Amino acid sequence: MNKKLNLRKASPWLSAIGLFVLWELIVRIFNIPPYVLPTPSESIIVGWQFHEAIWMHATHTLYTTLVGFAIAVVFGVVLGALVGSSRTIYDAANPLLVGFNSVPKVALVPVLVMWFGIGTVPAIITAFMISFFPIVVNVATGLATLEPELRDVLRSLGATRKDILIKVGFPRAMPYFFASLKVAITLAFVGSVISETVASNVGVGYLMLSASSKFNMPLVFAGLLVIAVMGIAMYEIFNVIERRSTKWANRANPTN
């Protein structure tokens, strides 16, 4: 039992190591030039050489991502609650939400630059725009899937629509909400980096763009690895919070 548990805990690390080893072997066996595809060891070495610059750019990217994500959470929860609790609002807002989400956000970055200039604000707004949709959809789904029979029972006991929404609807929607957070935080990183590559002079996206213009591909991949690590870390944080907040909604992990 303990061996299986230890193996399960070690499996993410083993899969990551296996991927890096495979990547390293493919590059060396096929003699791929570093300016096309560097080895992970080269990327890590270059990342350490430029660790001060990477740290500065990474903290800025993390800041813009978290600010945009926080705005998306507030906006997404409020709009999701409205959409999930009212069929009329759902019918009115759903086409607009789907249409807005279908627009490539990279196409909106030049518009944001015209409005707000180059810098932090377009990155925050892009992170917000690309990450709020999953939150709205999941919160609305969690509220809309409340059983009609349960609503009828609660109303017969004197519960108002507000009571049902706050005391039953929101707790029932928590698993959907946390699932959307894990998706939205990774999308927020995508939005920030997209904006930084187009309209910024700081951030990991700008660092990667600058490095690629000099054919410094190891530094480009070092930036990609940093983004991946930050995304995994934020995903795992919300995963831990979800497990502790919604134990009632999760079945025990199978031992086999």
C-alpha positions as CSV (number, residue, x, y, z in Angstrom):
1,M,0.0,0.0,0.0
2,N,2.8,2.4,1.0
3,K,4.7,1.6,-2.1
4,K,1.8,2.4,-4.3
5,L,1.2,5.6,-2.5
6,N,4.8,6.7,-2.8
7,L,4.8,5.8,-6.5
8,R,1.7,7.8,-7.1
9,K,3.3,10.8,-5.3
10,A,6.5,10.5,-7.3
11,S,4.8,9.9,-10.7
12,P,4.7,13.7,-11.6
13,W,8.4,14.0,-11.0
14,L,9.2,10.8,-12.8
15,S,7.1,11.9,-15.9
16,A,8.8,15.3,-15.9
17,I,12.3,13.7,-15.7
18,G,11.4,11.2,-18.4
19,L,10.2,14.0,-20.7
20,F,13.4,16.0,-20.2
21,V,15.6,12.9,-20.7
22,L,13.7,12.1,-24.0
23,W,14.0,15.7,-25.1
24,E,17.8,15.7,-24.4
25,L,18.3,12.4,-26.2
26,I,16.3,13.5,-29.3
27,V,18.3,16.7,-29.7
28,R,21.7,15.0,-29.2
29,I,20.9,11.9,-31.4
30,F,19.6,13.9,-34.3
31,N,22.2,16.7,-33.8
32,I,19.6,19.4,-33.8
33,P,21.3,22.9,-33.7
34,P,20.7,24.9,-30.6
35,Y,19.2,27.8,-32.5
36,V,16.4,25.4,-33.7
37,L,15.8,23.3,-30.5
38,P,18.2,23.5,-27.5
39,T,18.5,20.7,-25.0
40,P,16.8,21.2,-21.6
41,S,20.3,21.2,-20.0
42,E,21.3,24.1,-22.2
43,S,18.1,25.9,-21.4
44,I,18.6,25.4,-17.6
45,I,22.2,26.6,-17.8
46,V,21.3,29.7,-19.7
47,G,18.4,30.3,-17.4
48,W,20.8,30.3,-14.4
49,Q,23.2,32.6,-16.2
50,F,20.4,35.1,-16.8
51,H,18.6,34.3,-13.5
52,E,18.5,38.0,-12.3
53,A,16.9,39.2,-15.6
54,I,14.5,36.2,-15.7
55,W,13.5,36.8,-12.0
56,M,12.7,40.5,-12.8
57,H,10.7,39.6,-15.9
58,A,9.0,36.6,-14.2
59,T,7.8,38.6,-11.2
60,H,6.3,41.2,-13.5
61,T,4.5,38.5,-15.5
62,L,3.3,36.9,-12.3
63,Y,2.0,40.3,-11.1
64,T,0.0,41.1,-14.2
65,T,-1.3,37.5,-14.4
66,L,-2.6,37.5,-10.8
67,V,-4.1,41.0,-11.1
68,G,-6.0,40.1,-14.3
69,F,-7.0,36.7,-12.8
70,A,-8.3,38.3,-9.6
71,I,-10.5,40.7,-11.7
72,A,-11.7,37.7,-13.7
73,V,-12.7,35.8,-10.6
74,V,-14.7,38.7,-9.2
75,F,-16.4,39.4,-12.6
76,G,-16.8,35.8,-13.4
77,V,-18.5,34.9,-10.1
78,V,-20.9,37.9,-10.2
79,L,-21.8,37.3,-13.9
80,G,-22.0,33.5,-13.4
81,A,-24.3,33.9,-10.5
82,L,-26.6,36.1,-12.5
83,V,-26.5,33.8,-15.5
84,G,-27.0,30.7,-13.5
85,S,-29.9,31.9,-11.4
86,S,-32.0,33.5,-14.1
87,R,-33.0,31.9,-17.4
88,T,-33.8,35.3,-18.9
89,I,-30.3,36.6,-18.1
90,Y,-28.8,33.4,-19.5
91,D,-30.7,33.8,-22.8
92,A,-29.6,37.4,-23.1
93,A,-26.0,37.1,-22.1
94,N,-25.0,33.7,-23.5
95,P,-24.7,34.8,-27.2
96,L,-22.6,37.8,-26.1
97,L,-20.3,35.7,-24.0
98,V,-19.8,33.1,-26.6
99,G,-19.2,35.7,-29.3
100,F,-16.7,37.6,-27.1
101,N,-14.9,34.4,-26.2
102,S,-14.6,33.5,-29.9
103,V,-12.6,36.6,-30.7
104,P,-8.8,35.9,-30.7
105,K,-7.5,38.0,-27.8
106,V,-4.2,38.6,-29.6
107,A,-6.2,40.6,-32.1
108,L,-7.4,42.9,-29.3
109,V,-4.0,43.7,-27.9
110,P,-3.3,46.4,-30.6
111,V,-6.6,48.0,-29.6
112,L,-5.6,48.0,-26.0
113,V,-2.3,49.6,-26.8
114,M,-4.1,52.4,-28.6
115,W,-6.3,52.9,-25.6
116,F,-3.8,52.4,-22.7
117,G,-0.4,52.5,-24.3
118,I,2.4,49.9,-24.0
119,G,3.0,48.4,-20.6
120,T,1.2,46.7,-17.7
121,V,-2.4,47.6,-18.3
122,P,-2.8,45.8,-21.7
123,A,-1.3,42.6,-20.1
124,I,-3.7,42.7,-17.1
125,I,-6.7,43.3,-19.4
126,T,-5.6,40.5,-21.7
127,A,-5.2,38.1,-18.8
128,F,-8.6,39.1,-17.6
129,M,-10.3,38.7,-21.0
130,I,-8.9,35.3,-21.7
131,S,-9.6,33.8,-18.2
132,F,-13.0,35.0,-17.1
133,F,-15.1,32.9,-19.5
134,P,-14.4,29.5,-17.8
135,I,-15.3,31.0,-14.4
136,V,-18.6,32.4,-15.7
137,V,-19.6,29.1,-17.4
138,N,-18.7,26.8,-14.5
139,V,-20.3,29.0,-11.8
140,A,-23.5,29.3,-13.9
141,T,-23.5,25.5,-14.5
142,G,-23.0,24.8,-10.8
143,L,-26.0,27.0,-9.9
144,A,-28.2,25.9,-12.8
145,T,-27.8,22.2,-12.0
146,L,-29.4,22.5,-8.6
147,E,-32.2,20.0,-8.5
148,P,-35.7,21.4,-9.0
149,E,-37.0,19.1,-6.3
150,L,-34.6,20.5,-3.8
151,R,-35.7,24.0,-4.7
152,D,-39.3,23.1,-4.2
153,V,-38.5,21.5,-0.8
154,L,-36.6,24.6,0.4
155,R,-39.3,27.0,-0.8
156,S,-41.9,24.9,1.0
157,L,-39.8,25.4,4.2
158,G,-39.9,29.1,3.7
159,A,-36.6,29.7,2.0
160,T,-36.4,32.7,-0.3
161,R,-34.7,32.7,-3.6
162,K,-31.7,34.6,-2.0
163,D,-31.5,32.0,0.7
164,I,-31.4,29.1,-1.8
165,L,-28.7,30.9,-3.8
166,I,-26.4,31.7,-0.9
167,K,-26.9,28.8,1.4
168,V,-27.4,26.0,-1.1
169,G,-26.5,27.2,-4.6
170,F,-23.1,28.6,-4.0
171,P,-21.9,25.7,-1.8
172,R,-23.1,23.2,-4.4
173,A,-21.3,25.2,-7.1
174,M,-17.9,25.2,-5.3
175,P,-16.5,22.1,-7.1
176,Y,-17.4,23.8,-10.5
177,F,-15.9,27.1,-9.3
178,F,-12.5,25.6,-8.2
179,A,-12.4,23.5,-11.4
180,S,-12.7,26.8,-13.4
181,L,-10.0,28.5,-11.3
182,K,-7.5,25.8,-12.2
183,V,-8.3,26.3,-15.9
184,A,-8.5,30.1,-15.7
185,I,-5.1,30.7,-14.0
186,T,-3.3,28.8,-16.7
187,L,-5.2,30.8,-19.4
188,A,-4.3,34.1,-17.5
189,F,-0.6,33.3,-18.0
190,V,-1.3,32.8,-21.7
191,G,-3.0,36.2,-21.9
192,S,-0.2,38.0,-20.0
193,V,2.6,36.5,-22.2
194,I,0.7,37.2,-25.4
195,S,0.3,40.9,-24.5
196,E,4.0,41.1,-23.4
197,T,5.2,39.8,-26.7
198,V,3.2,42.4,-28.6
199,A,3.0,45.5,-26.3
200,S,5.4,45.6,-23.4
201,N,9.0,46.2,-22.6
202,V,9.1,44.0,-19.6
203,G,7.9,40.5,-18.7
204,V,8.7,36.9,-19.8
205,G,7.0,37.4,-23.1
206,Y,9.1,40.4,-23.9
207,L,12.2,38.5,-22.7
208,M,11.4,35.6,-25.1
209,L,10.7,38.0,-28.0
210,S,14.0,39.8,-27.4
211,A,15.9,36.5,-27.1
212,S,14.4,35.1,-30.3
213,S,15.4,38.2,-32.2
214,K,19.0,37.3,-31.3
215,F,18.5,33.6,-32.0
216,N,19.2,32.8,-28.4
217,M,16.8,29.9,-28.3
218,P,18.1,28.4,-25.0
219,L,17.0,31.7,-23.3
220,V,13.6,31.4,-25.1
221,F,13.1,27.9,-23.8
222,A,14.3,29.0,-20.3
223,G,11.5,31.6,-20.4
224,L,9.0,28.9,-21.5
225,L,10.1,26.7,-18.6
226,V,9.7,29.5,-16.1
227,I,6.1,30.1,-17.3
228,A,5.4,26.4,-17.1
229,V,6.7,26.3,-13.5
230,M,4.7,29.3,-12.5
231,G,1.6,27.8,-14.1
232,I,2.0,24.4,-12.4
233,A,2.6,26.1,-9.0
234,M,-0.5,28.2,-9.2
235,Y,-2.6,25.2,-10.5
236,E,-1.4,23.1,-7.5
237,I,-2.2,25.9,-5.0
238,F,-5.8,26.0,-6.2
239,N,-5.8,22.2,-6.3
240,V,-4.8,22.1,-2.6
241,I,-7.4,24.7,-1.7
242,E,-10.1,22.8,-3.6
243,R,-9.3,19.5,-1.8
244,R,-9.5,21.2,1.6
245,S,-12.6,23.2,0.8
246,T,-14.7,20.6,-1.0
247,K,-13.9,17.4,0.7
248,W,-17.6,16.5,0.7
249,A,-17.6,16.5,-3.1
250,N,-14.6,14.3,-3.6
251,R,-14.5,10.6,-3.3
252,A,-11.6,8.9,-1.7
253,N,-8.8,8.1,-4.1
254,P,-8.7,4.5,-5.2
255,T,-5.8,2.5,-3.9
256,N,-5.5,0.4,-7.1
